[in-house]
Amino acid sequence: MAQVHDVAVVGGGLLGASIAWGLARLGQKVVVLDEGDAVRRASRANFALVWVQGKGAGMPPYANWSVEASRQWPGFAEALEEQTGLDVHYQRPGGFHICLNEDELAARQRVVEGMYAQGAPEGYGLEMTSREDLEKALPEIGPEVVGASYSPHDGHVNSLRTFRALHEGLRAFGADYRPDHMVDAIEPQPGGGFVLHTEQGRVEAAKVVLAAGNGNERLAPHVGLFAPMMPTRGQIIVTERVRPFLHYPLGTLRQTDEGTVMIGDSKEDVLDDGETRVPVSTVMADRARRTFPLLNRLNVVRTWSGIRVMTRDGFPVYDQSASAPGAFVACCHSGVTLASMHALDLARRIRDGGLGGALAPFSARRFADAPETLLNSDAAA
Ligand SMILES: Cc1cc2nc3c(=O)[nH]c(=O)nc-3n(C[C@H](O)[C@H](O)[C@H](O)COP(=O)(O)OP(=O)(O)OC[C@H]3O[C@@H](n4cnc5c(N)ncnc54)[C@H](O)[C@@H]3O)c2cc1C
């Protein structure tokens, strides 16, 4: 049966939009089916780091994938701007993970050593920085800061503008974006291809990509796939605008291109993103003002919480179904960081019909080998 669509992407968040944009750029006829623009998405709640340091502790291929994502970001941002005229303000000055006492410094040193012990990617460049050196880069740090780790691959971006650019780009490529199309069921067809059932009717496509965030867990079994999720919640605080003083992103602090300071982001086992908890914000704000005392003088203008898309071990899942070839699943935390890889690399693999050996370690089959695997806290950094 000839299909109208080459690929149906389920989920119009950052993952679905990045993959769909990459596929449409390669000339594929793409339809994106999403629950609806009013739905709360991780893609609108994130901290907007393009962050590499510490990613992949315990899973070296993820460390490589993250470094490559950082290397691909300039070209990705350029392609988005060229197509849509939107500057997503990607910057890669390198980033610091700040330590406020000797215990934190020793723990961070162990993380850095661990990354090299497991075989860090070429040109990894992660290193510890003394307070003295830190003062040259961040002259306004507070007296409690004792040192930091530094990675030259870390950066940040305006992630909401990136999200918008991807959707504008999709439209410009002629992709068919359908909000209010919650997919209830997917049927692999005997002769190949898939029928996706929504309340608005059925949609047919030769391939299907599940990029529905935490919703992948429910959809994956429809096409013989598996996506075990363990979402967590994160809170973020935003201050009023202030003169530029923070020229490097930190793991939990960054100054946006608009001048506000974002303070992030908690990790809680609560799945209600309809509220923010003051005791959690207090801990975050306290740490931020100890890092930069000038923050004491700023008003908070916004705060929110969001639910992270998180696999059970914290590492990405990319897989193709063995029983229904042409059905793929993609889910991960760090969808901002990895957007470049999803758009420029993963999309090409999906177009070509196979994920290839390089992505084999990301198969969800790893959970069958170690069913008890639980969240790796560094993976969620
Ligand atoms: C507090 C916080 C801080 C973060 N900080 C960072 C950071 O600094 N750097 C970074 O790289 N990442 C960060 N992230 C993670 C990043 O935001 C996510 O990895 C990314 O947004 C995930 O995108 P997604 O498209 O998979 O999920 P979502 O944005 O949740 O989108 C999933 C979409 O699928 C749709 N959907 C679900 N089920 C169905 C269905 N059955 N049919 C149709 N559509 C469906 C939903 O409506 C939704 O639109 C952060 C996340 C949070 C919450």
The ligand as a MOL file (V3000), in Angstrom:
LIG
                    3D

  0  0  0     0  0            999 V3000
M  V30 BEGIN CTAB
M  V30 COUNTS 53 58 0 0 0
M  V30 BEGIN ATOM
M  V30 1 C 13.0380 21.3140 34.9780 0
M  V30 2 C 13.6860 20.7610 33.7340 0
M  V30 3 C 14.9710 21.1930 33.3860 0
M  V30 4 C 15.5660 20.6910 32.2280 0
M  V30 5 N 16.7930 21.1900 31.8550 0
M  V30 6 C 17.3680 20.7550 30.7150 0
M  V30 7 C 18.6030 21.3240 30.2760 0
M  V30 8 O 19.1380 22.2530 30.8810 0
M  V30 9 N 19.1810 20.8170 29.1650 0
M  V30 10 C 18.6120 19.7980 28.4540 0
M  V30 11 O 19.2190 19.3440 27.4750 0
M  V30 12 N 17.4180 19.2730 28.8190 0
M  V30 13 C 16.7900 19.7390 29.9190 0
M  V30 14 N 15.5660 19.2370 30.2880 0
M  V30 15 C 15.0110 18.1380 29.5130 0
M  V30 16 C 14.3510 18.5340 28.2260 0
M  V30 17 O 13.4440 19.5950 28.4270 0
M  V30 18 C 13.6080 17.2890 27.7110 0
M  V30 19 O 14.5490 16.2460 27.4820 0
M  V30 20 C 12.8680 17.5080 26.4340 0
M  V30 21 O 12.0490 18.6320 26.5020 0
M  V30 22 C 12.0350 16.2800 26.1420 0
M  V30 23 O 11.2850 16.5390 24.9780 0
M  V30 24 P 10.1740 15.5050 24.5410 0
M  V30 25 O 9.7010 15.9900 23.2360 0
M  V30 26 O 10.6990 14.1200 24.6400 0
M  V30 27 O 9.0620 15.6020 25.6750 0
M  V30 28 P 7.8650 16.6430 25.8980 0
M  V30 29 O 8.3240 18.0330 25.8030 0
M  V30 30 O 7.2170 16.2390 27.1850 0
M  V30 31 O 6.8990 16.3830 24.6970 0
M  V30 32 C 6.2510 15.1740 24.5100 0
M  V30 33 C 5.0860 15.4680 23.6040 0
M  V30 34 O 4.4280 14.2330 23.2920 0
M  V30 35 C 3.0470 14.4570 23.3070 0
M  V30 36 N 2.3590 13.1870 23.5100 0
M  V30 37 C 2.4020 12.3620 24.5870 0
M  V30 38 N 1.6260 11.2790 24.3820 0
M  V30 39 C 1.0880 11.4240 23.1360 0
M  V30 40 C 0.2020 10.6400 22.3620 0
M  V30 41 N -0.2670 9.4780 22.8000 0
M  V30 42 N -0.1730 11.1020 21.1430 0
M  V30 43 C 0.3050 12.2810 20.6700 0
M  V30 44 N 1.1530 13.0620 21.3710 0
M  V30 45 C 1.5440 12.6420 22.5930 0
M  V30 46 C 2.8260 15.4500 24.4410 0
M  V30 47 O 1.6260 16.1440 24.2420 0
M  V30 48 C 4.0420 16.3590 24.2780 0
M  V30 49 O 3.7720 17.4590 23.4310 0
M  V30 50 C 14.9110 19.7280 31.4240 0
M  V30 51 C 13.6260 19.3100 31.7740 0
M  V30 52 C 13.0120 19.8250 32.9040 0
M  V30 53 C 11.6140 19.3850 33.2430 0
M  V30 END ATOM
M  V30 BEGIN BOND
M  V30 1 1 1 2
M  V30 2 1 2 3
M  V30 3 2 2 52
M  V30 4 2 3 4
M  V30 5 1 4 5
M  V30 6 1 4 50
M  V30 7 2 5 6
M  V30 8 1 6 7
M  V30 9 1 6 13
M  V30 10 2 7 8
M  V30 11 1 7 9
M  V30 12 1 9 10
M  V30 13 2 10 11
M  V30 14 1 10 12
M  V30 15 2 12 13
M  V30 16 1 13 14
M  V30 17 1 14 15
M  V30 18 1 14 50
M  V30 19 1 15 16
M  V30 20 1 16 17
M  V30 21 1 16 18
M  V30 22 1 18 19
M  V30 23 1 18 20
M  V30 24 1 20 21
M  V30 25 1 20 22
M  V30 26 1 22 23
M  V30 27 1 23 24
M  V30 28 2 24 25
M  V30 29 1 24 26
M  V30 30 1 24 27
M  V30 31 1 27 28
M  V30 32 2 28 29
M  V30 33 1 28 30
M  V30 34 1 28 31
M  V30 35 1 31 32
M  V30 36 1 32 33
M  V30 37 1 33 34
M  V30 38 1 33 48
M  V30 39 1 34 35
M  V30 40 1 35 36
M  V30 41 1 35 46
M  V30 42 1 36 37
M  V30 43 1 36 45
M  V30 44 2 37 38
M  V30 45 1 38 39
M  V30 46 1 39 40
M  V30 47 2 39 45
M  V30 48 1 40 41
M  V30 49 2 40 42
M  V30 50 1 42 43
M  V30 51 2 43 44
M  V30 52 1 44 45
M  V30 53 1 46 47
M  V30 54 1 46 48
M  V30 55 1 48 49
M  V30 56 2 50 51
M  V30 57 1 51 52
M  V30 58 1 52 53
M  V30 END BOND
M  V30 END CTAB
M  END
